[in-house]
């Protein structure tokens, strides 16, 4: 059952995701990951890193600073172009992103085009709008000691930004990696980390946040080979989503982004769209950034970004293919694909059918009865055995065994291991499968 409200409820009830700063009334566009959400998020990120970095010989990982020299964002174009169309209702003073509340317009909408849509304010229902204004989404901060009585010139000198993407940290380290490792082309630099975007109207749970995690690769190629490398990365994206993360293939769609809707740096972009509970939304992107970024860095810094080919001696600025994905968007896609409501022996249950490589816990170990010391002691032995072998193991002795099964179904634990009185005689345990609910007896030595 694809129902976002049910997923949000489960996330809070079972400790996957909480509203950011919830105890103080929350803060829009921010979310805190609880124990199970942290584990699932880490497993997703680890799966991406293993697939795209550890299992390949042409990838290198980096971890760049979140706050960078402000010239970074001038060179990249973010200072001038990283803006959304903001519109304010004259009646209730609510502010919205214009292209998200009106149909048939995009980010470059003009005031006249927006007014012609006759959109009503989602808050007060009136049609009384001010002009469209461009709102830069980068969060400003000040580096160093800036006091309230400092003059404006001093204050402006200390302005920096929280990075709106992880990509620029990769580009600014391109020369460092080439100078120290001198890898063969093509090669990629990969990074995972936080990015910050001052969204006008964050919405749809964790789909559009002000603080998010990104996983990005900048794949540096010879200009003549960009098309074949673009296709390579496109294939890898599908392989990762469908075979590693195990999202339903039929819910993944490619959208060839037309020139007028592409980012300022892109000559070709494919958006990988996903059928979320609330409708089709972007899951990840694949962009051909040409030599836009390295050329800009070369111009702004005065340092050469050329790469000298080891075989031919040719010098050139590499072109770049960029696979990029938001972790929270992927997290929500995983939850939506896994969320299931079914009926077992006439009883309705909620189950997260998470892939085993992503599930927060692989096993749950329980004594059949928690008031029998001999069962508890034996169950502790089994727990320690599995914990040492698989790490992701939990213990549950609360309530009756049926309630424990339902709880573990809801959090996506693939296998429940139960120690009963037969275990004390023959060293076998009951293993219950999450998806089928079938139970089998297995010797402890074979776990």
C-alpha positions as CSV (number, residue, x, y, z in Angstrom):
1,X,0.0,0.0,0.0
2,X,1.7,3.2,-1.2
3,X,0.6,5.7,1.5
4,X,2.9,8.4,2.6
5,X,1.0,9.1,5.8
6,X,1.4,5.5,6.9
7,X,5.2,5.6,6.1
8,X,5.6,8.8,8.1
9,X,3.7,7.3,11.0
10,X,5.8,4.1,11.0
11,X,9.0,6.2,10.8
12,X,8.2,8.1,14.0
13,X,6.6,5.2,15.8
14,X,9.5,2.8,15.3
15,X,12.4,5.3,15.5
16,X,13.4,5.7,11.9
17,X,12.9,9.5,11.5
18,X,11.8,12.3,13.9
19,X,10.9,15.9,13.1
20,X,14.1,18.1,13.6
21,X,14.1,19.8,17.0
22,X,10.8,18.2,17.8
23,X,10.9,18.9,21.6
24,X,10.9,22.6,20.7
25,X,8.1,22.4,18.2
26,X,10.2,21.4,15.2
27,X,11.9,23.2,12.4
28,X,10.6,23.0,8.9
29,X,12.7,21.1,6.4
30,X,14.9,19.4,9.0
31,X,14.7,15.8,10.1
32,X,16.5,13.7,12.7
33,X,17.2,10.1,12.1
34,X,16.6,7.8,15.0
35,X,18.4,4.5,15.8
36,X,16.8,2.4,13.0
37,X,16.8,5.3,10.5
38,X,20.5,5.9,11.1
39,X,21.3,2.2,10.6
40,X,19.2,2.1,7.3
41,X,20.7,5.3,6.0
42,X,24.2,4.1,6.7
43,X,23.5,0.8,5.0
44,X,22.2,2.6,1.9
45,X,25.3,4.9,1.8
46,X,27.7,2.0,2.4
47,X,26.0,0.0,-0.4
48,X,26.5,3.0,-2.8
49,X,30.1,3.4,-1.7
50,X,30.9,-0.2,-2.2
51,X,29.3,-0.4,-5.6
52,X,30.7,2.8,-7.1
53,X,34.0,3.1,-5.3
54,X,35.3,0.0,-3.5
55,X,34.4,-2.4,-6.2
56,X,36.0,-0.4,-9.0
57,X,39.6,0.5,-9.8
58,X,38.9,3.9,-11.4
59,X,37.3,5.7,-8.4
60,X,38.8,7.7,-5.5
61,X,37.0,8.9,-2.4
62,X,37.4,12.4,-0.9
63,X,35.7,14.2,2.0
64,X,35.9,18.0,1.4
65,X,35.0,20.8,3.9
66,X,31.4,22.0,4.2
67,X,32.4,25.7,4.4
68,X,34.6,26.6,1.4
69,X,36.2,29.8,0.1
70,X,33.4,32.0,-1.2
71,X,35.1,32.3,-4.6
72,X,34.1,28.7,-5.1
73,X,30.5,29.7,-5.5
74,X,31.3,32.7,-7.7
75,X,33.2,30.4,-10.1
76,X,30.6,27.7,-10.1
77,X,27.8,30.2,-10.9
78,X,25.8,29.5,-7.7
79,X,26.2,33.1,-6.4
80,X,24.5,34.4,-9.5
81,X,22.1,31.6,-10.6
82,X,21.3,29.3,-7.6
83,X,17.8,30.8,-7.1
84,X,14.2,29.9,-7.0
85,X,11.2,32.0,-8.0
86,X,9.6,33.3,-4.8
87,X,6.2,34.8,-4.7
88,X,4.3,36.4,-1.7
89,X,0.6,36.5,-1.1
90,X,-0.4,40.2,-0.4
91,X,-3.3,39.1,1.8
92,X,-1.7,36.7,4.3
93,X,2.0,37.4,3.6
94,X,2.8,33.7,3.0
95,X,5.7,33.0,0.7
96,X,5.9,30.1,-1.8
97,X,8.0,28.8,-4.6
98,X,5.9,29.9,-7.6
99,X,6.6,26.9,-9.9
100,X,5.5,24.5,-7.1
101,X,2.0,25.9,-6.5
102,X,1.0,26.7,-10.1
103,X,0.6,24.3,-13.0
104,X,2.4,24.5,-16.4
105,X,5.3,26.8,-15.4
106,X,9.0,26.2,-14.6
107,X,11.7,27.8,-12.5
108,X,12.2,30.6,-15.1
109,X,8.6,31.8,-14.8
110,X,7.9,35.6,-15.0
111,X,5.4,37.5,-12.9
112,X,3.1,37.8,-15.9
113,X,3.2,34.1,-16.6
114,X,2.5,33.3,-13.0
115,X,-0.4,35.7,-12.7
116,X,-2.0,34.3,-15.9
117,X,-2.3,30.9,-14.1
118,X,-4.8,32.4,-11.7
119,X,-3.4,30.4,-8.9
120,X,-5.0,30.8,-5.5
121,X,-3.0,31.1,-2.3
122,X,-2.8,27.6,-0.6
123,X,-3.1,29.3,2.8
124,X,-5.9,32.0,2.5
125,X,-7.4,31.0,-0.8
126,X,-7.1,34.6,-2.3
127,X,-5.6,35.5,-5.6
128,X,-3.5,38.5,-4.7
129,X,0.2,38.1,-5.5
130,X,3.2,40.3,-5.5
131,X,5.9,40.1,-8.2
132,X,8.2,37.1,-8.7
133,X,11.5,37.5,-7.0
134,X,14.6,35.4,-7.3
135,X,15.6,33.9,-4.0
136,X,19.2,32.5,-3.6
137,X,19.0,29.3,-1.7
138,X,22.5,29.3,-0.3
139,X,22.7,29.6,3.5
140,X,25.0,32.5,4.5
141,X,27.3,32.3,7.5
142,X,30.2,34.4,8.8
143,X,33.7,33.0,9.3
144,X,35.7,34.5,12.1
145,X,34.8,37.1,14.7
146,X,32.1,39.4,13.4
147,X,30.4,41.5,16.1
148,X,27.0,43.3,15.9
149,X,28.7,46.7,15.8
150,X,31.0,45.9,12.9
151,X,30.4,47.9,9.8
152,X,28.8,46.4,6.7
153,X,32.1,46.2,4.7
154,X,33.8,44.3,7.5
155,X,30.8,41.9,7.8
156,X,30.6,41.3,4.1
157,X,34.3,40.3,4.0
158,X,33.6,37.5,6.4
159,X,30.6,36.1,4.5
160,X,30.8,32.4,3.5
161,X,28.2,29.8,2.6
162,X,27.2,26.3,3.7
163,X,27.7,24.3,0.6
164,X,24.6,23.7,-1.5
165,X,26.1,20.6,-3.2
166,X,29.0,18.3,-2.6
167,X,30.2,18.5,-6.2
168,X,32.3,21.7,-5.9
169,X,34.4,20.1,-3.1
170,X,35.3,17.4,-5.7
171,X,36.2,19.9,-8.4
172,X,38.4,22.0,-6.1
173,X,40.3,18.8,-5.2
174,X,40.7,17.6,-8.8
175,X,44.2,19.1,-9.1
176,X,45.3,17.8,-5.7
177,X,44.4,14.2,-6.7
178,X,46.0,14.5,-10.2
179,X,49.2,15.9,-8.6
180,X,49.4,13.2,-5.9
181,X,48.0,10.1,-7.6
182,X,48.1,10.9,-11.4
183,X,45.3,8.4,-12.2
184,X,44.6,7.3,-15.8
185,X,41.6,8.7,-17.5
186,X,38.8,8.1,-17.2
187,X,38.7,8.3,-13.4
188,X,36.1,9.4,-10.8
189,X,36.2,11.2,-7.5
190,X,33.3,10.3,-5.2
191,X,32.0,12.1,-2.1
192,X,29.2,11.6,0.4
193,X,28.2,14.4,2.8
194,X,25.9,17.1,3.9
195,X,24.5,19.8,1.6
196,X,22.3,22.8,2.6
197,X,19.6,24.5,0.6
198,X,17.4,27.3,2.0
199,X,14.2,25.9,0.4
200,X,11.3,28.4,0.2
201,X,8.7,25.7,1.0
202,X,10.2,22.3,2.1
203,X,7.6,19.6,1.6
204,X,6.7,15.9,1.1
205,X,8.4,14.6,4.3
206,X,12.1,14.1,3.6
207,X,11.8,14.6,-0.2
208,X,12.6,18.3,-0.1
209,X,14.7,19.4,2.8
210,X,16.8,22.3,3.9
211,X,19.6,20.0,5.1
212,X,20.3,16.7,3.2
213,X,23.0,14.2,2.4
214,X,24.3,13.7,-1.1
215,X,26.3,11.1,-2.9
216,X,28.0,12.4,-6.0
217,X,30.7,11.3,-8.5
218,X,32.5,13.5,-10.9
219,X,33.8,11.2,-13.6
220,X,36.7,12.9,-15.5
221,X,36.9,11.8,-19.2
222,X,38.5,12.8,-22.5
223,X,36.2,15.2,-24.3
224,X,35.9,12.8,-27.3
225,X,34.6,10.0,-25.1
226,X,31.9,11.7,-23.1
227,X,29.0,9.9,-24.8
228,X,30.2,6.4,-24.1
229,X,31.1,7.3,-20.5
230,X,27.7,8.9,-20.1
231,X,26.1,5.7,-21.2
232,X,28.4,3.7,-18.9
233,X,27.2,5.8,-15.9
234,X,23.6,5.5,-17.0
235,X,23.9,1.7,-17.0
236,X,25.6,1.7,-13.6
237,X,22.8,3.9,-12.1
238,X,20.2,1.4,-13.2
239,X,22.2,-1.5,-11.9
240,X,22.6,0.1,-8.5
241,X,19.0,1.1,-8.1
242,X,17.5,-2.2,-9.4
243,X,20.0,-4.8,-8.3
244,X,21.7,-3.4,-5.2
245,X,18.9,-1.3,-3.7
246,X,16.3,-3.6,-5.3
247,X,13.8,-0.8,-6.2
248,X,11.0,-2.0,-8.5
249,X,12.2,-1.5,-12.1
250,X,8.7,-0.5,-13.3
251,X,8.7,2.5,-10.9
252,X,12.0,4.0,-12.2
253,X,11.6,6.2,-15.3
254,X,14.1,8.3,-17.3
255,X,13.4,11.9,-18.1
256,X,15.6,13.5,-20.8
257,X,15.7,17.1,-19.5
258,X,15.2,19.7,-22.3
259,X,17.8,22.4,-22.7
260,X,15.6,25.2,-21.2
261,X,15.2,23.2,-18.0
262,X,18.8,22.0,-17.5
263,X,21.2,23.4,-15.0
264,X,23.4,26.2,-16.3
265,X,26.4,23.9,-16.4
266,X,24.8,20.9,-18.2
267,X,24.8,20.0,-21.9
268,X,22.8,16.8,-21.3
269,X,20.9,15.7,-18.2
270,X,18.8,12.6,-17.5
271,X,16.6,12.7,-14.4
272,X,15.9,9.3,-12.9
273,X,12.3,9.7,-11.7
274,X,10.6,7.4,-9.2
275,X,6.9,6.7,-8.4
276,X,6.7,7.9,-4.8
277,X,3.5,7.6,-2.8
278,X,2.7,11.3,-3.7
279,X,3.5,10.9,-7.4
280,X,6.5,10.9,-9.7
281,X,9.5,12.9,-8.4
282,X,13.2,13.0,-9.2
283,X,15.3,10.3,-7.4
284,X,18.7,11.0,-8.9
285,X,20.4,12.8,-11.8
286,X,23.0,12.1,-14.5
287,X,24.6,15.2,-16.0
288,X,27.2,16.0,-18.6
289,X,28.9,19.1,-17.2
290,X,31.5,19.4,-20.0
291,X,34.6,21.3,-18.8
292,X,32.4,24.0,-17.3
293,X,33.6,23.7,-13.7
294,X,37.3,23.1,-14.3
295,X,37.4,26.0,-16.8
296,X,35.8,28.3,-14.2
297,X,38.3,27.2,-11.5
298,X,41.2,27.7,-13.9
299,X,39.9,31.3,-14.7
300,X,39.1,32.2,-11.1
301,X,42.2,30.7,-9.5
302,X,44.8,31.3,-12.2
303,X,46.0,27.7,-11.8
304,X,46.0,25.2,-14.7
305,X,43.4,22.4,-14.6
306,X,44.8,20.6,-17.7
307,X,45.5,16.9,-17.6
308,X,48.4,15.5,-19.6
309,X,47.7,12.1,-21.2
310,X,50.3,9.5,-20.2
311,X,50.3,7.8,-23.6
312,X,49.8,10.6,-26.1
313,X,51.3,13.5,-24.2
314,X,48.2,15.5,-25.1
315,X,47.1,18.2,-22.6
316,X,43.5,19.2,-22.2
317,X,40.9,20.0,-19.6
318,X,38.9,16.9,-18.9
319,X,35.1,16.8,-19.3
320,X,32.9,15.5,-16.6
321,X,30.0,13.1,-16.2
322,X,28.1,13.5,-12.9
323,X,25.9,10.9,-11.3
324,X,24.2,12.5,-8.2
325,X,21.7,11.3,-5.7
326,X,20.1,12.6,-2.5
327,X,20.3,10.1,0.3
328,X,17.0,11.1,1.8
329,X,15.2,10.7,-1.5
330,X,16.7,7.3,-1.9
331,X,15.8,6.5,1.7
332,X,12.1,7.4,1.1
333,X,12.1,5.3,-2.1
334,X,13.4,2.3,-0.2
335,X,10.8,2.7,2.5
336,X,8.0,3.2,0.0
337,X,9.1,0.1,-2.0
338,X,9.4,-2.0,1.2
339,X,6.2,-0.8,3.0
340,X,3.5,-3.6,2.7
341,X,0.2,-4.3,4.4
342,X,-1.0,-7.9,4.1
343,X,-3.0,-10.5,6.0
344,X,-1.6,-13.6,7.8
345,X,-4.1,-16.2,9.1
346,X,-6.9,-13.6,9.1
347,X,-4.7,-11.0,10.9
348,X,-3.6,-7.8,9.2
349,X,0.0,-6.8,9.6
350,X,2.4,-4.1,8.4
351,X,5.8,-5.3,7.2
352,X,8.8,-3.6,5.7
353,X,10.2,-6.0,3.1
354,X,13.6,-4.4,3.1
355,X,16.5,-6.1,1.2
356,X,18.6,-8.0,3.7
357,X,21.7,-5.9,2.8
358,X,19.8,-2.7,3.9
359,X,17.8,-3.9,6.9
360,X,18.8,-2.2,10.2
361,X,18.9,-5.7,11.8
362,X,19.6,-9.0,10.1
363,X,18.4,-11.1,13.0
364,X,16.3,-10.7,16.1
365,X,17.0,-13.2,18.9
366,X,14.4,-14.1,21.5
367,X,13.8,-16.6,24.3
368,X,10.4,-18.1,24.0
369,X,9.7,-17.0,27.6
370,X,11.6,-14.3,29.4
371,X,10.8,-15.6,32.9
372,X,12.7,-18.9,32.3
373,X,16.4,-18.3,33.2
374,X,17.6,-21.4,31.3
375,X,16.0,-20.1,28.0
376,X,17.2,-16.6,28.5
377,X,20.8,-17.8,29.2
378,X,20.8,-20.0,26.1
379,X,19.3,-17.2,24.0
380,X,22.0,-14.9,25.2
381,X,24.6,-17.4,23.9
382,X,22.9,-17.5,20.5
383,X,22.7,-13.6,20.5
384,X,26.4,-13.3,21.2
385,X,27.2,-15.8,18.5
386,X,25.2,-14.0,15.8
387,X,26.3,-10.5,17.0
388,X,30.0,-11.5,16.7
389,X,29.4,-12.9,13.2
390,X,26.9,-10.4,11.7
391,X,27.0,-7.3,13.9
392,X,23.4,-6.2,13.0
393,X,21.5,-8.2,15.5
394,X,18.9,-7.2,18.1
395,X,17.4,-8.7,21.2
396,X,13.6,-8.8,22.0
397,X,11.9,-10.5,25.0
398,X,9.0,-8.1,25.4
399,X,5.4,-9.3,25.1
400,X,4.4,-12.7,23.6
401,X,6.2,-14.2,20.7
402,X,3.5,-13.1,18.2
403,X,3.8,-9.4,19.2
404,X,7.6,-9.7,18.8
405,X,7.1,-11.0,15.3
406,X,4.8,-8.1,14.4
407,X,7.3,-5.6,15.8
408,X,10.2,-7.1,13.8
409,X,8.1,-7.2,10.7
410,X,7.4,-3.5,11.0
411,X,11.1,-2.6,11.3
412,X,12.1,-4.9,8.5
413,X,14.1,-7.6,10.3
414,X,14.4,-10.5,7.8
415,X,14.8,-13.4,10.4
416,X,13.7,-14.0,13.9
417,X,15.5,-16.6,15.9
418,X,13.7,-18.2,18.9
419,X,15.2,-20.3,21.6
420,X,12.7,-22.7,23.2
421,X,12.7,-25.8,25.4
422,X,13.7,-28.1,22.5
423,X,16.8,-25.9,22.1
424,X,18.0,-27.1,25.5
425,X,17.9,-30.7,24.3
426,X,19.0,-30.7,20.7
427,X,20.7,-27.2,20.2
428,X,18.3,-26.3,17.4
429,X,16.4,-23.0,17.2
430,X,13.3,-21.8,15.3
431,X,14.0,-19.4,12.4
432,X,11.0,-17.4,11.2
433,X,11.1,-15.7,7.9
434,X,9.7,-12.1,7.7
435,X,8.2,-12.2,4.2
436,X,6.7,-15.8,4.2
437,X,6.3,-16.2,8.0
438,X,7.5,-19.8,7.5
439,X,9.4,-21.4,10.4
440,X,12.2,-23.9,10.2
441,X,14.4,-25.7,12.8
442,X,18.1,-25.1,12.4
443,X,21.1,-26.3,14.4
444,X,22.8,-23.4,16.2
445,X,26.2,-24.4,14.7
446,X,24.7,-23.8,11.2
447,X,23.5,-20.3,11.9
